[in-house]
Amino acid sequence: MTEATGIVGEFLSLKGETDAELLAMQCGDFYEFFGEDAEIVGDELDLKVTSKSSQGQSYPMAGVPYDDLTPYLTALVERGFRVAVAEQYETETGHAREIERVVTPGTLLETRDADAQYLATVVAADRSVDLGSSASGAHAEWANDDGATASTGGPLDDEDVAYGLAFADVTTGQFLVADAADVDEVLTECYRFAPVEVLPGPTVRNDDTLLGALRERTDATLSLHEAEAFAPKRAAHAVREQFGAEPVDRLELPEPTVAAAGAVLSYVEETAAGVLASMTRLRTHRGDDHVTLDATTQRNLELTETMQGERDGSLFDTIDHTDSSAGARRLAEWLKRPSRSLETLERRQDSVAALASAALARDEMREALGETADLARLASRATHGSADARALCSVRDTLAVLPRIAETIESTPELAESPLFEIVDEPDREAAAALRESLAAALAAEPPSTITQGEVIQHGYDDDLDELIERHEELRAWLDSLADRESNQHGLSHVSVGRNKTDGYYIQVGRSAADGVPEGYEEIKQLKSSKRFTTPELDEKEREILRLEERRHDLEYELFCELRERVADRAELLQDVGRTLATVDALASLATHAAENGWVRPELHDGDGIDIEAGRHPVVEQTTEFVPNDARLGRVEANDGDGSDGQGRDGAAKPSGADRGDEPRFVVVTGPNMSGKSTYMRQVACIVLLAQVGSFVPAREAEIGLVDGIFTRVGALDELAQGRSTFMVEMNELSNILHAATEDSLVILDEVGRGTATYDGISIAWAATEYLHNEVGAKTLFATHYHELTNLGEHLPRVANVHVAADERDGDVTFLRTIREGPTDRSYGIHVADLAGVPDPVVDRARDVLDRLREEKAIEARGGGSSEPVQAVFDLESGTMQTASASEPSVHAGPGADGGAPDAATTDGGAAGAAAAETPTSDQPALDPDTEAVLEELESLDVNATPPIELASRIQELQTRLGDDR
Ligand SMILES: Nc1ncnc2c1ncn2[C@@H]1O[C@H](COP(=O)(O)OP(=O)(O)OP(=O)(O)O)[C@@H](O)[C@H]1O
């Protein structure tokens, strides 16, 4: 096959120079794609694909107009492509082309999305290697400074690994670094920042598990960046060059973090040259300052999107009333990174309280905020050199909003006395005013979007330009009056003066008068009813006008670029003002939601307890007539004056554990299906989270002791699609919680152990409860259908029971949605099955079975005071209850026979299966030695001291041994 030459050949050779998936090459007034690229672009963007031949071969070709590249580029990058852009430039002998930039998801400046657009790096390094000489370490993440990659091995063992992360948003200049102790922390931060593109470091790119998790937990494109950029010396140099010596030297950032930061900088420089200058500050993000919200919890609480992946119906969507995109970003950031600093939160609360009580001033401020543009983004565009005159006008107009907001605050007493007064004073207001004034003096009121055609600079800004414009206008006036002059002077009728590309300026005379034109008129064109002429004088004026126009455009362009550079030099100031406006917007949004929904200011303290009176779910209350409920967890400073009658302040139940003299820390929530258990637990988590955002909360009153983390475990339906067993996911999540939660954490467990056989499930749930209660001490809400667990309250001092009440009358069940003290005795699962449309014969039969189960009083066998529980199971064949006995050593008799006891026995009608450990009754025959050995082992198993997962596997092993005997 002959190699393509000409333009196609040039395209293919440039394509060979880049690792971008697509190349857009400028060819005059178009950007063209050839070959496969043309086909992909044709498909993706619905562009017409034609063909171009070269060396007798035909190549697909697709193109977009030069001025129209941005939307196509954005669309391609948003679909995950990396697109190289080659520009054409003039040379002495013609023209040549070169790749100027590679646009990737993380370096796309022209984004249309209001969300932050983070580019992230994840670097792993072996802790055991002396980091000082890490480049020679066997598992060092980075390459040697000479460029050879030191890491050749696969993934590191997590225990020995330190992780460094960097997040850069080229559209706003935000630059954050963080370190992470393990993969979970890496994933948590990545979920929190939701990067659009991740650059895995040299070792991470070999770690299938971590890469898989990153793909699963983020929508990021994973891109490769040269390993040398991660080398410690080179990375540290890049960081010093960008931010000065401080981050590396004074902040003492760990090397993996520096490597991550340096690599991001080099990638940005390589792909989006020019925008680096907008990254003026390096901030460190420390998990310790924020409430730990692992990725699972962020999803379970539907912070920014629902479990179905929708934005609508998320917590953020519900509380967001911001009027600017920067404000929305700020609010989302607060929600994903709730604070643990009482001082920060009380400052926000003071501002929200002031804004909530000053409705008119708030409206005025929101109106002004609605007129603001995204200053941080405009600063980046100015730095990159892609801001046009309209963008600078937006900077000018947005800067003008700051004094308006400040004035409203200063003139409204409530606001003037709040922290808002200081917040608006944080940026250098004088410098902002000066910049605004110089922009106002320089820019035309409504400039065109093109910056090379003039009319962007205002009169009075530059003397030379004014002179040019004056002369230009004089000439225009001369031209405007030329037709009249000629007609009067020479008695011509039907005379006009015009201009077009081919003829330049001309005098047009009607045919009837054309013969009478004076001497000196030179005919340049004949039309049907007229003729066009020029004159030496007109020619000269034309030359002058063209010269003036060119000089005017050049000078205006020059002045504009100077102005844009001046704005770029003030990138940091613009980011400060943008940040202040965004903060005020986010606070005003919180105040608006609080005022419109009757939310109250929670009392925050560094103590332990959570006390919520008449709390509501912030999202569910929007669409439902919501029944409020109280919640109490941990050591609450008693100030409600009651407590003797077991009733809360409004008569609703207080968990019964309080009666035991210990504060309830672990509350078991039972109740029928669909009664509202999940909603109740999530509402508590959301209220605590909102409180630590600085927001008001949906409750009548609330006292919140700040928590260090919120952990949740709820059903994980979506994981199924990803090929992981539901139970495995459940156990992973449980394991994470048991490891990560502390005494100061809030834990929400919605059904633990449901994904496996009933006995295994109960055992795990039981053991996890004991561990959380005895070892961790976290404040926990635990919803379960295992009624056995309600007995834990009898044994453990800080376990309390509550249930969601339902009313049953004549077979009709009414959900009351009210939390009451103590456990429930019914599940109403059959009622829910009926509501869900399960066929009548099945529902009737289920009721029948349930009645029989109840008659056999299986529950009394365990809960009715007998010290020797009896295993009761339902025989599906005979439709009767059978108790294990010597005469019937059936498959049902062994504890934990897989799937042995039907779930109905435990989850419905309050009938409970026996506990996992069953002892033989006196009238049973002696057991065989193996079984006895198993029982002995079971007896000696220290449930409190054995980690739950190990416990589960021990029990499973014992079951297997019993099973082998059968
Ligand atoms: N306090 C409340 N006021 C009004 N409606 C509520 C309240 N709590 C829950 N609901 C509504 O009741 C329905 C069921 O709630 P939820 O899913 O929390 O029940 P559940 O007990 O966890 O159910 P299951 O045990 O089947 O998982 C939801 O549609 C919810 O909107």
The ligand as a Gaussian input file, in Angstrom:
#p B3LYP/6-31G(d) Opt

LIG

0 1
 N      -41.838000       9.755000      59.116000
 C      -42.426000       9.541000      57.934000
 N      -43.439000      10.319000      57.530000
 C      -44.017000      10.090000      56.334000
 N      -43.656000       9.130000      55.475000
 C      -42.650000       8.328000      55.812000
 C      -41.984000       8.499000      57.056000
 N      -41.017000       7.564000      57.138000
 C      -41.099000       6.833000      56.009000
 N      -42.064000       7.290000      55.198000
 C      -42.395000       6.730000      53.897000
 O      -42.603000       5.326000      54.066000
 C      -42.053000       4.574000      53.003000
 C      -41.237000       3.415000      53.530000
 O      -40.166000       3.869000      54.295000
 P      -38.814000       3.060000      54.484000
 O      -38.259000       2.645000      53.190000
 O      -37.992000       3.910000      55.365000
 O      -39.346000       1.762000      55.251000
 P      -38.545000       0.551000      55.892000
 O      -39.188000       0.280000      57.189000
 O      -37.093000       0.817000      55.919000
 O      -38.891000      -0.617000      54.884000
 P      -38.190000      -2.056000      54.676000
 O      -38.076000      -2.714000      55.994000
 O      -39.156000      -2.749000      53.777000
 O      -36.868000      -1.776000      54.019000
 C      -41.240000       5.549000      52.173000
 O      -41.943000       5.742000      50.968000
 C      -41.208000       6.830000      52.952000
 O      -41.356000       7.935000      52.108000

